[in-house]
Amino acid sequence: MAEYKLLLPSMGEGVMEATIITWLFNEGDSVKEDDSVVEIATDKVDSDVPTPVSGKIVKILKQKDEVAKVGEAIAILEIEGEGGNTAAEEVQTETPTATPDAETLKTIEQPLQVAASTEFSGDLYLSPLVKSIAQQENISEPELKTIKGSGLEGRITKEDILAYVKNRGNQLVPQAAPVQVASTPQPTASSTPASTIPVAAGDEIIPMDRMRKIIAENMVKAKQIAPHVTSFIETDVTNVVKWRNKNKAVFEKREGEKLTFMPIFVRAVVKAIQDFPMINVSVNGENIIKKKNINIGMATALPDGNLIVPVIKNADQLSLSGLAKAINDLAYRARNKKLRPDDTQGATYTISNVGSFGNLMGTPIIPQPQVAILAIGAIVKKPAVLETADGDVIAIRNLMFMSHSYDHRVVDGSLGGMMLKHVHDYLENWDLNTEI
């Protein structure tokens, strides 16, 4: 028999650690290869960790609510034979903070720098967990710079910041020059004391679950950071409806996949972004970061009432068939808690289909660090005026509202409005002979 160390696997660019939610097996239980053994959570998504080997769990190293770093051992399994982990896995387990080369470090840290830029300047590299603790404890940037980090390249770890919080009252906070950050504490989902809201007899108090807290805090920050402007347009999508009706049965028979409207919407958005690339940007302090890739976030409602935004990576490089498959795969895995953390990273523009709930339109909130989001309303049959060679006529058409919210710091009405109009034009002029 041999010991095998189950490591926390890599979960995508910029994800350095995860919190243990629940162990699905106990010490002494036998597991089979590819069994999901533990549920973990990052700041983006909950997911399962499968075991790559069969064996018996002899020791659980990370308990519920504890944080593990990528490459760190979270359990020890007893397996058949004499071979345990490979040499590479042993090195990774023993030295999870080994220093990567400069190029790798740059790749890992850049997304965190951009994401945190709205609260802290770019020279502070903070994991989502550390950033969250700093915000909850109202730790300013000058204070953070006094903390000696014990992590990779001197980065502040969870243990570093918790130790600082514990001893904070005994330390003198240095008086540093003002920096360009908000002087007031950032509100969170729980910033208002519960006692300020009266609770009547018979009222039910429901604690927010972890995901709802994250959603609440992110939405508050998004509204505080970006001055929102929303434009609206009504679009005739009769050709789109006809094209889908003509192709959906053939596509399902050929591919075994449903053909929804979403691939068509994504295609139109991608083409409009290519026309107006300054929509595909992020704000980092006084700099604008123009994104090379077009990664489309797809707001997805979950069975438990929460919301998650899986990302279609490099959507501009996918055919309509490829978009349909990617969208169906992400939606299925989102609703069945099978998303990987990397599946929710890196969106540069987001689409929210409020029409799936029968809503005509909405005013969506821009997810940070993006600068725009499109809401698509329900498709409704209405009488409409059509211009023909013989004059105007009234006909029954399939009409749909779209709402485009954009960050007025960098997107003015002309850019935001023209972007929306191009999406409108691509949908209204959809070619009935488009191949799928």
C-alpha positions in Angstrom: 0.0 0.0 0.0 1.2 3.6 -0.6 0.1 7.1 0.3 -1.2 9.5 -2.3 -1.6 13.2 -1.5 -4.7 14.7 -3.1 -3.7 18.2 -4.2 -5.9 21.3 -4.8 -5.8 21.4 -8.6 -5.2 24.5 -10.7 -8.5 26.3 -11.2 -7.6 28.8 -13.9 -5.7 32.0 -14.4 -5.6 34.3 -11.3 -7.2 31.7 -8.9 -4.6 31.0 -6.2 -6.7 29.5 -3.4 -10.1 28.1 -2.5 -12.2 27.5 0.6 -13.3 24.0 1.6 -17.1 23.9 1.7 -18.0 20.2 2.4 -16.2 16.9 2.3 -18.4 14.4 0.4 -16.6 11.4 2.0 -15.2 10.9 5.5 -11.9 9.5 6.7 -11.9 5.8 6.2 -14.2 5.9 3.2 -13.2 4.3 -0.1 -13.3 6.3 -3.2 -13.1 5.5 -6.9 -11.1 7.3 -9.6 -13.0 10.5 -10.7 -15.3 10.5 -7.7 -16.0 14.0 -6.5 -14.6 14.0 -3.0 -14.9 17.6 -1.8 -16.8 20.8 -2.7 -14.7 24.0 -2.8 -15.4 27.7 -3.4 -13.5 30.5 -4.9 -14.8 34.1 -5.1 -16.5 33.2 -8.4 -17.9 29.7 -8.3 -18.4 26.6 -6.3 -17.1 23.3 -7.8 -16.1 19.8 -6.9 -12.7 18.2 -6.8 -12.5 14.7 -8.2 -9.8 12.2 -7.1 -7.5 11.0 -9.9 -7.0 7.7 -8.2 -8.9 5.0 -6.4 -8.2 4.4 -2.7 -9.2 5.0 0.9 -9.2 8.4 2.6 -6.9 8.0 5.6 -6.5 11.7 6.5 -8.3 14.9 5.7 -5.8 17.8 5.9 -8.1 20.8 5.3 -11.4 21.0 7.2 -14.6 22.8 6.3 -14.1 26.6 5.9 -10.3 26.3 5.8 -8.5 27.9 2.9 -6.1 25.8 0.7 -3.7 27.1 -1.9 -3.4 25.7 -5.4 -1.0 22.7 -5.3 -1.4 22.2 -1.6 -2.4 18.7 -0.2 -5.9 18.6 1.1 -6.2 14.9 1.9 -4.1 11.7 2.0 -5.3 8.5 0.3 -4.1 5.0 0.8 -3.8 3.3 -2.6 -2.9 -0.1 -4.0 0.7 -0.7 -5.0 4.0 1.0 -4.0 3.8 4.2 -6.0 2.3 7.4 -4.6 2.4 10.9 -6.1 4.8 11.5 -8.9 8.0 13.5 -8.2 6.4 16.6 -9.8 3.3 16.3 -7.6 5.5 15.9 -4.5 7.5 19.0 -5.3 4.3 20.9 -5.9 2.8 19.7 -2.6 5.9 20.5 -0.5 6.6 23.9 -2.1 3.3 25.3 -3.3 4.8 28.8 -3.3 7.8 28.1 -5.5 8.7 31.2 -7.5 7.7 31.1 -11.1 9.5 32.8 -13.9 8.8 36.5 -14.5 6.6 35.9 -17.5 4.4 33.4 -15.6 4.1 35.6 -12.6 3.0 38.5 -14.8 0.3 36.3 -16.4 -1.0 35.1 -13.0 -1.1 38.5 -11.3 -2.3 40.8 -14.1 -6.0 39.9 -13.8 -6.0 40.4 -10.0 -4.3 43.8 -10.5 -7.0 44.9 -12.9 -9.9 43.6 -10.8 -8.6 45.3 -7.7 -7.7 48.6 -9.3 -11.0 50.2 -8.4 -10.2 49.9 -4.7 -6.4 49.7 -4.5 -3.7 50.9 -6.8 -2.0 48.6 -9.3 1.2 48.0 -7.2 -0.8 45.9 -4.7 -1.4 42.3 -5.8 -4.2 40.9 -3.6 -6.1 37.6 -3.8 -9.9 38.0 -3.8 -10.0 36.6 -0.3 -7.4 39.1 1.1 -9.1 41.9 -0.8 -12.4 41.0 0.7 -11.0 40.9 4.3 -9.3 44.3 3.7 -12.6 45.8 2.6 -14.6 44.3 5.5 -12.1 45.5 8.0 -11.8 48.9 6.4 -8.1 48.6 6.0 -6.7 51.4 3.8 -4.1 51.2 1.2 -1.4 52.9 3.4 -2.1 50.3 6.1 -1.9 47.4 3.6 1.5 48.6 2.4 2.9 48.3 6.0 2.0 44.6 6.1 4.9 42.3 5.4 3.6 39.6 3.1 4.9 36.0 3.5 3.5 34.7 0.2 4.7 34.5 -3.3 7.0 37.5 -4.1 6.1 39.1 -0.8 2.3 39.0 -1.4 0.0 39.3 1.5 -1.7 36.0 2.5 -4.8 35.4 4.5 -2.7 34.6 7.5 -0.8 37.8 7.2 -3.9 40.0 7.0 -5.7 38.2 9.8 -2.6 38.5 12.1 -2.6 42.3 11.3 -6.3 42.6 12.1 -5.8 40.8 15.4 -3.0 43.2 16.5 -4.3 46.3 14.7 -5.3 48.1 17.9 -1.8 47.9 19.2 -0.2 49.4 16.1 0.2 53.0 14.9 -1.2 53.6 11.5 1.3 55.6 9.4 0.0 58.9 8.0 0.5 58.6 4.3 -0.2 61.0 1.5 -3.8 60.8 0.2 -4.3 58.3 -2.5 -7.0 58.1 -5.1 -9.4 55.8 -3.3 -12.7 56.3 -1.6 -12.3 57.9 1.8 -15.4 56.3 3.2 -15.8 52.5 4.0 -17.1 50.4 1.1 -20.5 49.1 2.0 -21.0 45.3 1.9 -24.1 43.2 1.8 -24.1 43.1 5.6 -22.9 46.7 6.3 -26.3 47.8 7.6 -26.9 46.5 11.2 -29.8 44.1 11.2 -31.3 45.9 14.2 -32.1 49.0 12.1 -34.9 47.0 10.3 -37.9 46.0 12.4 -38.8 42.4 12.4 -42.5 41.7 13.0 -44.0 38.6 14.5 -44.2 35.9 11.9 -41.4 37.4 9.7 -38.8 34.9 8.6 -35.1 35.8 8.8 -33.1 34.0 6.0 -29.3 34.3 6.2 -27.7 35.0 2.9 -25.7 32.0 1.6 -22.2 32.5 0.4 -23.0 33.2 -3.2 -25.7 35.7 -2.4 -23.3 37.7 -0.3 -20.8 37.8 -3.1 -23.5 38.9 -5.6 -24.8 41.6 -3.2 -21.3 43.0 -2.5 -20.3 42.9 -6.2 -23.5 44.7 -7.3 -23.1 47.4 -4.7 -19.5 48.0 -5.7 -20.4 48.0 -9.4 -23.0 50.7 -8.9 -20.6 52.8 -6.8 -17.7 52.4 -9.3 -19.4 53.0 -12.6 -21.8 55.8 -13.5 -24.4 53.9 -15.4 -26.2 55.1 -18.5 -28.8 52.9 -20.3 -30.0 53.2 -23.9 -33.0 51.3 -25.3 -34.0 50.1 -28.8 -36.8 48.0 -30.2 -35.7 45.5 -32.8 -37.6 43.5 -35.4 -36.2 39.9 -35.1 -38.7 38.3 -37.5 -35.9 37.0 -39.7 -34.1 35.6 -36.7 -37.3 33.7 -35.6 -37.9 32.4 -39.1 -34.3 31.2 -39.4 -34.3 29.4 -36.1 -37.6 27.7 -36.8 -36.2 26.5 -40.1 -32.9 25.2 -38.6 -33.6 24.0 -35.1 -34.8 20.5 -35.9 -32.0 19.9 -38.4 -29.4 21.1 -35.9 -30.7 19.0 -33.1 -30.8 15.9 -35.2 -27.3 16.5 -36.5 -25.6 17.7 -33.3 -27.8 16.4 -30.5 -28.0 20.0 -29.2 -30.8 22.5 -28.8 -30.6 25.6 -31.0 -31.6 28.7 -28.9 -31.6 32.3 -29.8 -28.5 33.1 -27.7 -25.9 32.0 -30.3 -27.5 34.5 -32.7 -27.4 37.3 -30.1 -23.8 36.5 -29.2 -22.8 36.6 -32.9 -24.5 40.0 -33.3 -22.8 41.4 -30.2 -19.4 40.1 -31.3 -19.7 41.8 -34.7 -20.7 45.0 -33.0 -17.8 44.8 -30.6 -15.5 44.4 -33.6 -17.0 47.6 -35.1 -16.6 49.4 -31.8 -13.6 47.9 -29.9 -13.6 50.6 -27.3 -16.6 48.9 -25.7 -14.3 45.9 -25.1 -12.2 47.7 -22.4 -11.6 48.0 -18.7 -10.7 50.9 -16.5 -7.5 50.8 -14.4 -7.1 54.0 -12.5 -6.6 56.6 -15.2 -5.7 54.1 -17.8 -8.0 52.3 -20.3 -7.1 48.6 -21.0 -8.2 47.7 -24.5 -8.9 43.9 -24.5 -7.5 41.7 -27.3 -9.9 38.8 -26.7 -13.7 39.0 -27.0 -15.0 36.9 -24.1 -18.7 37.1 -23.6 -20.3 36.6 -20.2 -23.7 34.9 -20.1 -25.8 35.7 -17.1 -27.4 32.5 -16.0 -30.1 32.0 -13.3 -29.5 29.0 -11.0 -32.1 26.6 -9.6 -31.4 28.0 -6.0 -32.3 31.5 -7.2 -28.7 32.8 -7.4 -27.0 34.1 -10.5 -23.7 33.2 -12.1 -22.0 34.4 -15.3 -20.1 31.7 -17.2 -17.9 33.0 -20.0 -17.7 32.1 -23.7 -13.9 32.5 -24.3 -12.8 33.9 -27.7 -16.4 34.1 -28.9 -15.2 35.8 -32.1 -13.4 32.7 -33.1 -16.4 30.4 -32.9 -18.9 29.5 -35.6 -22.7 29.6 -34.9 -22.5 25.9 -34.3 -19.6 26.3 -32.0 -21.4 29.1 -30.1 -24.5 27.0 -29.7 -22.5 24.1 -28.2 -20.4 26.3 -25.9 -23.6 28.1 -24.6 -25.4 24.8 -24.0 -22.4 23.3 -22.3 -21.9 26.3 -20.0 -25.6 26.6 -19.2 -25.9 22.9 -18.3 -22.8 22.9 -16.1 -23.8 26.1 -14.4 -27.2 24.7 -13.4 -25.7 21.5 -12.3 -22.8 23.0 -10.2 -20.2 21.6 -12.6 -18.5 24.8 -13.6 -14.8 25.2 -13.1 -13.5 28.5 -11.6 -11.9 29.3 -14.9 -15.3 29.1 -16.6 -16.3 32.3 -14.9 -13.1 34.3 -15.4 -12.1 36.9 -18.0 -15.4 38.2 -19.4 -15.0 41.4 -21.4 -18.7 42.0 -22.2 -21.8 40.5 -20.7 -25.3 39.6 -22.1 -28.3 39.1 -19.8 -31.4 37.5 -21.3 -34.2 39.0 -19.2 -36.7 37.8 -21.8 -36.3 34.3 -20.6 -38.5 35.4 -17.6 -41.0 37.1 -19.9 -39.7 40.6 -19.2 -39.8 43.1 -22.0 -36.7 45.0 -20.9 -34.4 45.7 -17.9 -31.6 48.0 -16.8 -28.7 45.7 -16.1 -25.8 46.4 -13.7 -22.3 46.4 -15.4 -20.1 43.7 -13.8 -16.7 45.0 -12.9 -14.2 45.4 -14.5 -16.3 45.5 -17.7 -17.7 48.7 -19.0 -21.0 47.6 -20.7 -23.7 45.0 -20.6 -26.7 44.2 -22.9 -30.1 43.0 -21.7 -32.3 41.2 -24.2 -36.0 41.3 -23.7 -38.8 38.9 -24.6 -39.7 38.4 -28.3 -43.4 39.5 -28.7 -45.6 39.5 -31.8 -46.9 43.0 -32.5 -48.4 45.0 -35.4 -45.7 47.1 -37.0 -45.5 49.6 -39.8 -43.4 48.3 -42.8 -42.2 50.4 -45.6 -42.7 48.8 -49.0 -42.4 49.9 -52.7 -46.2 50.4 -52.7 -46.3 52.4 -49.5 -46.5 51.7 -45.8 -48.3 48.6 -44.5 -49.1 47.1 -41.1 -47.9 43.6 -40.5 -47.5 41.2 -37.6 -43.8 41.1 -36.7 -41.6 39.6 -33.9 -40.3 42.6 -31.9 -37.9 42.7 -29.0 -36.5 45.4 -26.7 -32.8 45.6 -25.9 -31.2 47.7 -23.1 -27.6 48.7 -23.2 -26.0 49.9 -19.9 -22.5 51.4 -20.1 -19.9 53.1 -17.9 -20.0 56.8 -18.5 -16.5 57.2 -17.3 -15.2 55.9 -20.6 -18.3 55.2 -22.8 -20.3 58.2 -23.9 -23.8 58.2 -25.3 -22.6 58.2 -28.9 -20.4 55.1 -28.5 -22.9 53.2 -26.3 -25.8 54.1 -28.6 -24.0 53.3 -31.8 -22.9 49.9 -30.4 -26.5 49.1 -29.6 -27.7 50.3 -33.0 -25.2 48.0 -34.7 -26.4 45.0 -32.7 -30.0 46.0 -33.7 -29.0 46.2 -37.4 -27.2 42.8 -37.4 -30.4 41.2 -36.0 -32.9 43.0 -38.2 -30.9 42.2 -41.3 -30.2 38.5 -40.4 -29.7 36.5 -43.5 -32.2 33.7 -43.8 -29.6 31.7 -45.7 -27.0 31.8 -42.9 -25.4 28.3 -42.5 -25.4 26.6 -39.1 
